[in-house]
C-alpha cells in the first residue's frame, strides 16, 4: 500500500478511492493474487456491515426522537387544554 486516503469509520461513497496500492506484477503469483482478492472481499464485506449497522443505529435513534416529539406534542396539548388562570377563576390572579 502506497497511500491510505480514508480513516477507519470515515463515511465514503461508491467510487471513492480508499487506498493506493502498488504491486510488482512480476512477483505476484496466483496464490498471492487470490490472497489479495480475499483480503479485498473481506474488507468490502466489513464496510458493508458497518454501513448497515450504522444505518440501523441511526434508524433506532430517529424512531426514539420521533416518539419523544410525539410525547411532547401530547403534553403540550394537555397544557393547552387546561383552563387559563383569570380573575374570575383564579383567586391568586385577582390579588395582583
C-alpha positions in Angstrom: 0.0 0.0 0.0 1.4 3.3 -1.0 -1.3 5.6 0.4 -4.3 5.4 2.6 -6.9 8.0 1.7 -9.6 7.4 4.3 -9.7 6.8 8.0 -11.5 3.9 9.8 -15.1 4.9 10.3 -15.0 7.7 7.8 -18.0 8.0 5.5 -17.3 7.1 1.9 -19.3 6.9 -1.3 -19.3 4.4 -4.1 -16.3 5.1 -6.3 -14.2 6.9 -3.7 -10.6 5.9 -3.7 -9.7 4.3 -0.4 -6.2 3.1 -0.9 -3.5 3.4 -3.5 -1.8 0.1 -3.9 1.5 -0.8 -5.6 2.3 -4.4 -6.6 5.1 -5.8 -8.5 3.2 -7.9 -11.1 6.2 -9.9 -12.0 6.4 -11.4 -8.5 2.7 -11.7 -7.7 1.8 -15.3 -8.3 -1.7 -16.8 -8.4 -1.7 -17.6 -4.7 -0.8 -14.1 -3.8 -3.4 -12.7 -6.2 -6.0 -14.9 -4.5 -5.0 -13.7 -1.1 -5.2 -10.1 -2.1 -8.6 -10.7 -3.6 -9.8 -12.4 -0.4 -8.5 -9.6 1.7 -10.2 -7.1 -0.6 -13.5 -9.0 -0.5 -13.4 -9.2 3.3 -12.8 -5.5 3.6 -15.7 -4.8 1.4 -17.9 -7.1 3.4 -16.8 -5.5 6.6 -17.5 -2.0 5.3 -21.0 -3.0 4.1 -21.8 -4.5 7.5 -20.5 -1.3 9.3 -22.7 0.8 7.0 -25.8 -1.4 7.6 -25.1 -1.3 11.4 -24.7 2.5 11.3 -28.0 2.8 9.4 -29.8 0.6 11.8 -28.5 2.6 14.7 -29.5 5.9 13.1 -33.0 4.5 12.4 -33.4 3.5 16.0 -32.3 6.9 17.2 -34.6 8.6 14.7 -37.6 6.5 16.0 -36.7 7.3 19.6 -36.6 11.0 18.8 -39.9 10.8 16.9 -41.5 9.1 20.0 -40.2 11.9 22.2 -41.5 14.6 19.9 -44.9 12.9 19.9 -44.9 12.7 23.7 -44.0 16.4 23.9 -46.8 17.3 21.5 -49.3 15.4 23.6 -48.0 17.1 26.8 -48.3 20.5 25.1 -51.9 19.7 24.0 -52.8 18.8 27.6 -51.3 22.0 28.9 -53.2 24.0 26.2 -56.4 22.3 27.2 -56.2 23.4 30.8 -58.3 26.3 31.9 -56.5 29.6 31.9 -55.9 31.5 35.1 -58.2 34.5 35.1 -59.6 36.8 37.8 -62.9 35.1 37.8 -61.4 31.6 38.1 -58.1 32.0 40.0 -58.1 33.8 43.4 -54.3 34.5 43.1 -54.8 36.3 39.8 -57.1 38.9 41.4 -54.6 39.7 44.2 -52.0 41.4 42.0 
